[in-house]
Amino acid sequence: MYLSKEAKQEMFAKHGKGKNDTGSAEGQIALFTQRINHLTEHLKNNRKDYNTERSLVKLVGKRRSLLDYLVKKDILRYRAIVQELGLRK
């Protein structure tokens, strides 16, 4: 696996409420962003891998829906996570 258990816990501790809080929107967005970056690098070398391309598009949609949820619930949390991860609309 490209991301170890310890790396995931560290990511959730940094972006979420704690290392065991895997359900927070910020933690999930951070994890999706890491996976999107990994798949993007894979597709640069393997441009005909259509299954990976499809999963990448699905992940981007999931992340977008979580970001839309954060905009509706708490705009400050949204702005913080976008700035922290370097995302833009």
N, CA, C and O atoms as a GROMACS GRO file, in nm:
protein
  356
    1MET      N    1   0.085  -0.119   0.000
    1MET     CA    2   0.000   0.000   0.000
    1MET      C    3   0.089   0.124   0.000
    1MET      O    4   0.194   0.125   0.063
    2TYR      N    5   0.047   0.225  -0.068
    2TYR     CA    6   0.128   0.344  -0.082
    2TYR      C    7   0.127   0.432   0.042
    2TYR      O    8   0.214   0.518   0.056
    3LEU      N    9   0.031   0.413   0.132
    3LEU     CA   10   0.020   0.496   0.252
    3LEU      C   11   0.006   0.404   0.372
    3LEU      O   12  -0.090   0.328   0.382
    4SER      N   13   0.100   0.413   0.465
    4SER     CA   14   0.098   0.324   0.581
    4SER      C   15  -0.004   0.369   0.684
    4SER      O   16  -0.057   0.481   0.677
    5LYS      N   17  -0.032   0.282   0.778
    5LYS     CA   18  -0.128   0.310   0.884
    5LYS      C   19  -0.082   0.430   0.967
    5LYS      O   20  -0.162   0.515   1.005
    6GLU      N   21   0.047   0.436   0.995
    6GLU     CA   22   0.102   0.546   1.075
    6GLU      C   23   0.090   0.678   1.001
    6GLU      O   24   0.062   0.782   1.062
    7ALA      N   25   0.112   0.676   0.871
    7ALA     CA   26   0.101   0.799   0.792
    7ALA      C   27  -0.043   0.849   0.790
    7ALA      O   28  -0.067   0.970   0.796
    8LYS      N   29  -0.139   0.757   0.782
    8LYS     CA   30  -0.280   0.797   0.786
    8LYS      C   31  -0.315   0.856   0.922
    8LYS      O   32  -0.384   0.958   0.929
    9GLN      N   33  -0.269   0.792   1.030
    9GLN     CA   34  -0.297   0.844   1.164
    9GLN      C   35  -0.237   0.982   1.182
    9GLN      O   36  -0.298   1.070   1.244
   10GLU      N   37  -0.117   1.002   1.130
   10GLU     CA   38  -0.053   1.133   1.139
   10GLU      C   39  -0.133   1.238   1.061
   10GLU      O   40  -0.149   1.352   1.106
   11MET      N   41  -0.183   1.198   0.944
   11MET     CA   42  -0.262   1.291   0.863
   11MET      C   43  -0.392   1.329   0.934
   11MET      O   44  -0.432   1.446   0.935
   12PHE      N   45  -0.459   1.229   0.994
   12PHE     CA   46  -0.583   1.257   1.066
   12PHE      C   47  -0.556   1.340   1.191
   12PHE      O   48  -0.637   1.425   1.227
   13ALA      N   49  -0.443   1.318   1.257
   13ALA     CA   50  -0.408   1.397   1.375
   13ALA      C   51  -0.381   1.542   1.336
   13ALA      O   52  -0.417   1.634   1.410
   14LYS      N   53  -0.319   1.562   1.221
   14LYS     CA   54  -0.286   1.698   1.176
   14LYS      C   55  -0.409   1.774   1.128
   14LYS      O   56  -0.426   1.892   1.160
   15HIS      N   57  -0.494   1.709   1.051
   15HIS     CA   58  -0.606   1.778   0.989
   15HIS      C   59  -0.739   1.757   1.061
   15HIS      O   60  -0.830   1.840   1.047
   16GLY      N   61  -0.752   1.650   1.137
   16GLY     CA   62  -0.877   1.622   1.206
   16GLY      C   63  -0.869   1.664   1.352
   16GLY      O   64  -0.787   1.747   1.390
   17LYS      N   65  -0.956   1.604   1.433
   17LYS     CA   66  -0.959   1.636   1.575
   17LYS      C   67  -0.863   1.549   1.654
   17LYS      O   68  -0.826   1.586   1.766
   18GLY      N   69  -0.824   1.436   1.600
   18GLY     CA   70  -0.732   1.344   1.666
   18GLY      C   71  -0.693   1.234   1.570
   18GLY      O   72  -0.747   1.224   1.460
   19LYS      N   73  -0.597   1.150   1.613
   19LYS     CA   74  -0.549   1.047   1.521
   19LYS      C   75  -0.652   0.937   1.495
   19LYS      O   76  -0.644   0.868   1.394
   20ASN      N   77  -0.750   0.921   1.584
   20ASN     CA   78  -0.853   0.820   1.565
   20ASN      C   79  -0.982   0.878   1.507
   20ASN      O   80  -1.079   0.804   1.486
   21ASP      N   81  -0.985   1.008   1.481
   21ASP     CA   82  -1.104   1.072   1.426
   21ASP      C   83  -1.098   1.066   1.273
   21ASP      O   84  -1.056   1.162   1.208
   22THR      N   85  -1.139   0.953   1.218
   22THR     CA   86  -1.132   0.936   1.074
   22THR      C   87  -1.258   0.985   1.003
   22THR      O   88  -1.264   0.981   0.880
   23GLY      N   89  -1.357   1.029   1.077
   23GLY     CA   90  -1.482   1.068   1.015
   23GLY      C   91  -1.497   1.217   0.992
   23GLY      O   92  -1.593   1.259   0.928
   24SER      N   93  -1.405   1.297   1.042
   24SER     CA   94  -1.419   1.441   1.023
   24SER      C   95  -1.400   1.477   0.876
   24SER      O   96  -1.324   1.411   0.804
   25ALA      N   97  -1.469   1.579   0.833
   25ALA     CA   98  -1.462   1.619   0.693
   25ALA      C   99  -1.321   1.662   0.655
   25ALA      O  100  -1.274   1.631   0.545
   26GLU      N  101  -1.253   1.732   0.745
   26GLU     CA  102  -1.117   1.778   0.715
   26GLU      C  103  -1.022   1.661   0.696
   26GLU      O  104  -0.939   1.662   0.604
   27GLY      N  105  -1.033   1.561   0.781
   27GLY     CA  106  -0.946   1.443   0.768
   27GLY      C  107  -0.971   1.368   0.640
   27GLY      O  108  -0.877   1.324   0.574
   28GLN      N  109  -1.098   1.352   0.604
   28GLN     CA  110  -1.131   1.282   0.480
   28GLN      C  111  -1.084   1.360   0.358
   28GLN      O  112  -1.035   1.301   0.262
   29ILE      N  113  -1.099   1.492   0.361
   29ILE     CA  114  -1.053   1.575   0.249
   29ILE      C  115  -0.903   1.564   0.234
   29ILE      O  116  -0.852   1.556   0.122
   30ALA      N  117  -0.830   1.563   0.346
   30ALA     CA  118  -0.684   1.550   0.340
   30ALA      C  119  -0.645   1.414   0.283
   30ALA      O  120  -0.553   1.405   0.202
   31LEU      N  121  -0.714   1.309   0.325
   31LEU     CA  122  -0.684   1.175   0.274
   31LEU      C  123  -0.716   1.165   0.125
   31LEU      O  124  -0.638   1.109   0.048
   32PHE      N  125  -0.830   1.219   0.083
   32PHE     CA  126  -0.866   1.219  -0.059
   32PHE      C  127  -0.763   1.297  -0.141
   32PHE      O  128  -0.727   1.256  -0.251
   33THR      N  129  -0.716   1.409  -0.088
   33THR     CA  130  -0.617   1.489  -0.159
   33THR      C  131  -0.488   1.411  -0.178
   33THR      O  132  -0.429   1.415  -0.285
   34GLN      N  133  -0.445   1.340  -0.074
   34GLN     CA  134  -0.325   1.257  -0.084
   34GLN      C  135  -0.343   1.149  -0.191
   34GLN      O  136  -0.253   1.126  -0.272
   35ARG      N  137  -0.459   1.084  -0.191
   35ARG     CA  138  -0.486   0.979  -0.289
   35ARG      C  139  -0.495   1.036  -0.431
   35ARG      O  140  -0.448   0.974  -0.526
   36ILE      N  141  -0.556   1.154  -0.445
   36ILE     CA  142  -0.568   1.218  -0.577
   36ILE      C  143  -0.430   1.251  -0.631
   36ILE      O  144  -0.403   1.228  -0.749
   37ASN      N  145  -0.343   1.304  -0.546
   37ASN     CA  146  -0.207   1.336  -0.591
   37ASN      C  147  -0.132   1.209  -0.633
   37ASN      O  148  -0.059   1.210  -0.732
   38HIS      N  149  -0.150   1.102  -0.558
   38HIS     CA  150  -0.084   0.974  -0.590
   38HIS      C  151  -0.134   0.920  -0.725
   38HIS      O  152  -0.055   0.877  -0.809
   39LEU      N  153  -0.266   0.923  -0.745
   39LEU     CA  154  -0.322   0.871  -0.870
   39LEU      C  155  -0.284   0.959  -0.989
   39LEU      O  156  -0.267   0.909  -1.100
   40THR      N  157  -0.272   1.089  -0.968
   40THR     CA  158  -0.234   1.180  -1.075
   40THR      C  159  -0.092   1.149  -1.122
   40THR      O  160  -0.065   1.147  -1.242
   41GLU      N  161  -0.003   1.124  -1.027
   41GLU     CA  162   0.134   1.087  -1.064
   41GLU      C  163   0.136   0.953  -1.140
   41GLU      O  164   0.211   0.937  -1.236
   42HIS      N  165   0.053   0.860  -1.097
   42HIS     CA  166   0.045   0.730  -1.166
   42HIS      C  167  -0.004   0.748  -1.310
   42HIS      O  168   0.048   0.685  -1.402
   43LEU      N  169  -0.102   0.835  -1.328
   43LEU     CA  170  -0.159   0.854  -1.463
   43LEU      C  171  -0.065   0.930  -1.555
   43LEU      O  172  -0.079   0.922  -1.677
   44LYS      N  173   0.030   1.005  -1.499
   44LYS     CA  174   0.128   1.071  -1.585
   44LYS      C  175   0.216   0.969  -1.657
   44LYS      O  176   0.258   0.991  -1.770
   45ASN      N  177   0.242   0.858  -1.589
   45ASN     CA  178   0.326   0.753  -1.650
   45ASN      C  179   0.243   0.650  -1.726
   45ASN      O  180   0.293   0.589  -1.821
   46ASN      N  181   0.118   0.630  -1.686
   46ASN     CA  182   0.033   0.527  -1.746
   46ASN      C  183  -0.096   0.591  -1.797
   46ASN      O  184  -0.202   0.579  -1.735
   47ARG      N  185  -0.086   0.659  -1.908
   47ARG     CA  186  -0.199   0.740  -1.953
   47ARG      C  187  -0.316   0.658  -2.005
   47ARG      O  188  -0.425   0.712  -2.021
   48LYS      N  189  -0.296   0.531  -2.033
   48LYS     CA  190  -0.406   0.448  -2.084
   48LYS      C  191  -0.472   0.364  -1.975
   48LYS      O  192  -0.552   0.275  -2.006
   49ASP      N  193  -0.442   0.391  -1.851
   49ASP     CA  194  -0.500   0.318  -1.738
   49ASP      C  195  -0.637   0.382  -1.707
   49ASP      O  196  -0.648   0.471  -1.623
   50TYR      N  197  -0.739   0.335  -1.776
   50TYR     CA  198  -0.870   0.399  -1.767
   50TYR      C  199  -0.941   0.369  -1.636
   50TYR      O  200  -1.022   0.450  -1.591
   51ASN      N  201  -0.913   0.254  -1.575
   51ASN     CA  202  -0.974   0.224  -1.446
   51ASN      C  203  -0.926   0.321  -1.338
   51ASN      O  204  -1.004   0.367  -1.255
   52THR      N  205  -0.798   0.351  -1.340
   52THR     CA  206  -0.743   0.447  -1.245
   52THR      C  207  -0.798   0.586  -1.274
   52THR      O  208  -0.825   0.663  -1.181
   53GLU      N  209  -0.814   0.619  -1.400
   53GLU     CA  210  -0.869   0.749  -1.437
   53GLU      C  211  -1.012   0.764  -1.385
   53GLU      O  212  -1.050   0.870  -1.335
   54ARG      N  213  -1.089   0.658  -1.396
   54ARG     CA  214  -1.227   0.660  -1.346
   54ARG      C  215  -1.230   0.677  -1.195
   54ARG      O  216  -1.310   0.755  -1.142
   55SER      N  217  -1.143   0.604  -1.124
   55SER     CA  218  -1.141   0.617  -0.978
   55SER      C  219  -1.093   0.755  -0.936
   55SER      O  220  -1.136   0.807  -0.833
   56LEU      N  221  -1.004   0.815  -1.013
   56LEU     CA  222  -0.958   0.951  -0.984
   56LEU      C  223  -1.072   1.051  -0.997
   56LEU      O  224  -1.087   1.140  -0.913
   57VAL      N  225  -1.152   1.037  -1.100
   57VAL     CA  226  -1.266   1.126  -1.121
   57VAL      C  227  -1.367   1.111  -1.007
   57VAL      O  228  -1.424   1.210  -0.961
   58LYS      N  229  -1.390   0.988  -0.963
   58LYS     CA  230  -1.482   0.963  -0.852
   58LYS      C  231  -1.430   1.025  -0.723
   58LYS      O  232  -1.507   1.083  -0.646
   59LEU      N  233  -1.299   1.014  -0.699
   59LEU     CA  234  -1.240   1.073  -0.578
   59LEU      C  235  -1.250   1.224  -0.579
   59LEU      O  236  -1.278   1.286  -0.476
   60VAL      N  237  -1.228   1.285  -0.694
   60VAL     CA  238  -1.239   1.430  -0.704
   60VAL      C  239  -1.382   1.473  -0.675
   60VAL      O  240  -1.404   1.575  -0.609
   61GLY      N  241  -1.480   1.397  -0.723
   61GLY     CA  242  -1.620   1.428  -0.695
   61GLY      C  243  -1.654   1.414  -0.548
   61GLY      O  244  -1.727   1.496  -0.493
   62LYS      N  245  -1.601   1.311  -0.482
   62LYS     CA  246  -1.624   1.293  -0.339
   62LYS      C  247  -1.565   1.408  -0.260
   62LYS      O  248  -1.627   1.462  -0.168
   63ARG      N  249  -1.441   1.447  -0.297
   63ARG     CA  250  -1.377   1.558  -0.226
   63ARG      C  251  -1.454   1.688  -0.248
   63ARG      O  252  -1.469   1.768  -0.156
   64ARG      N  253  -1.503   1.707  -0.370
   64ARG     CA  254  -1.580   1.829  -0.400
   64ARG      C  255  -1.708   1.834  -0.317
   64ARG      O  256  -1.745   1.940  -0.268
   65SER      N  257  -1.775   1.720  -0.301
   65SER     CA  258  -1.899   1.718  -0.223
   65SER      C  259  -1.870   1.744  -0.076
   65SER      O  260  -1.949   1.810  -0.009
   66LEU      N  261  -1.759   1.692  -0.024
   66LEU     CA  262  -1.722   1.722   0.115
   66LEU      C  263  -1.688   1.869   0.133
   66LEU      O  264  -1.722   1.929   0.235
   67LEU      N  265  -1.621   1.927   0.034
   67LEU     CA  266  -1.590   2.070   0.042
   67LEU      C  267  -1.717   2.154   0.036
   67LEU      O  268  -1.729   2.254   0.106
   68ASP      N  269  -1.812   2.114  -0.048
   68ASP     CA  270  -1.940   2.184  -0.054
   68ASP      C  271  -2.014   2.174   0.078
   68ASP      O  272  -2.077   2.271   0.122
   69TYR      N  273  -2.008   2.058   0.142
   69TYR     CA  274  -2.069   2.039   0.274
   69TYR      C  275  -2.006   2.135   0.376
   69TYR      O  276  -2.077   2.196   0.455
   70LEU      N  277  -1.874   2.147   0.374
   70LEU     CA  278  -1.807   2.236   0.468
   70LEU      C  279  -1.843   2.382   0.443
   70LEU      O  280  -1.853   2.460   0.537
   71VAL      N  281  -1.862   2.419   0.318
   71VAL     CA  282  -1.901   2.558   0.288
   71VAL      C  283  -2.036   2.588   0.351
   71VAL      O  284  -2.055   2.696   0.407
   72LYS      N  285  -2.129   2.493   0.343
   72LYS     CA  286  -2.263   2.515   0.399
   72LYS      C  287  -2.261   2.515   0.551
   72LYS      O  288  -2.331   2.594   0.614
   73LYS      N  289  -2.180   2.424   0.612
   73LYS     CA  290  -2.181   2.409   0.757
   73LYS      C  291  -2.098   2.515   0.827
   73LYS      O  292  -2.147   2.580   0.919
   74ASP      N  293  -1.973   2.534   0.785
   74ASP     CA  294  -1.882   2.623   0.855
   74ASP      C  295  -1.778   2.677   0.756
   74ASP      O  296  -1.684   2.607   0.719
   75ILE      N  297  -1.796   2.801   0.715
   75ILE     CA  298  -1.710   2.860   0.613
   75ILE      C  299  -1.567   2.876   0.663
   75ILE      O  300  -1.474   2.872   0.584
   76LEU      N  301  -1.548   2.895   0.792
   76LEU     CA  302  -1.414   2.912   0.846
   76LEU      C  303  -1.334   2.782   0.838
   76LEU      O  304  -1.215   2.784   0.807
   77ARG      N  305  -1.399   2.668   0.867
   77ARG     CA  306  -1.332   2.538   0.855
   77ARG      C  307  -1.296   2.512   0.709
   77ARG      O  308  -1.189   2.458   0.679
   78TYR      N  309  -1.386   2.551   0.618
   78TYR     CA  310  -1.360   2.534   0.475
   78TYR      C  311  -1.238   2.614   0.433
   78TYR      O  312  -1.149   2.561   0.366
   79ARG      N  313  -1.233   2.741   0.471
   79ARG     CA  314  -1.121   2.826   0.432
   79ARG      C  315  -0.990   2.776   0.490
   79ARG      O  316  -0.885   2.784   0.426
   80ALA      N  317  -0.996   2.724   0.613
   80ALA     CA  318  -0.874   2.673   0.677
   80ALA      C  319  -0.820   2.551   0.603
   80ALA      O  320  -0.700   2.542   0.578
   81ILE      N  321  -0.908   2.457   0.569
   81ILE     CA  322  -0.860   2.334   0.503
   81ILE      C  323  -0.815   2.363   0.360
   81ILE      O  324  -0.720   2.300   0.313
   82VAL      N  325  -0.880   2.455   0.291
   82VAL     CA  326  -0.840   2.488   0.154
   82VAL      C  327  -0.702   2.554   0.156
   82VAL      O  328  -0.617   2.524   0.072
   83GLN      N  329  -0.680   2.643   0.251
   83GLN     CA  330  -0.551   2.709   0.261
   83GLN      C  331  -0.441   2.612   0.304
   83GLN      O  332  -0.329   2.616   0.253
   84GLU      N  333  -0.474   2.524   0.397
   84GLU     CA  334  -0.376   2.428   0.449
   84GLU      C  335  -0.330   2.329   0.343
   84GLU      O  336  -0.212   2.296   0.335
   85LEU      N  337  -0.424   2.281   0.262
   85LEU     CA  338  -0.391   2.181   0.160
   85LEU      C  339  -0.354   2.242   0.025
   85LEU      O  340  -0.307   2.172  -0.064
   86GLY      N  341  -0.375   2.372   0.010
   86GLY     CA  342  -0.340   2.437  -0.115
   86GLY      C  343  -0.440   2.410  -0.226
   86GLY      O  344  -0.403   2.407  -0.344
   87LEU      N  345  -0.566   2.389  -0.190
   87LEU     CA  346  -0.671   2.364  -0.288
   87LEU      C  347  -0.729   2.496  -0.335
   87LEU      O  348  -0.718   2.598  -0.267
   88ARG      N  349  -0.790   2.494  -0.449
   88ARG     CA  350  -0.863   2.609  -0.498
   88ARG      C  351  -0.986   2.562  -0.573
   88ARG      O  352  -0.990   2.448  -0.621
   89LYS      N  353  -1.085   2.647  -0.583
   89LYS     CA  354  -1.210   2.608  -0.648
   89LYS      C  355  -1.193   2.606  -0.797
   89LYS      O  356  -1.287   2.576  -0.870
   0.00000   0.00000   0.00000
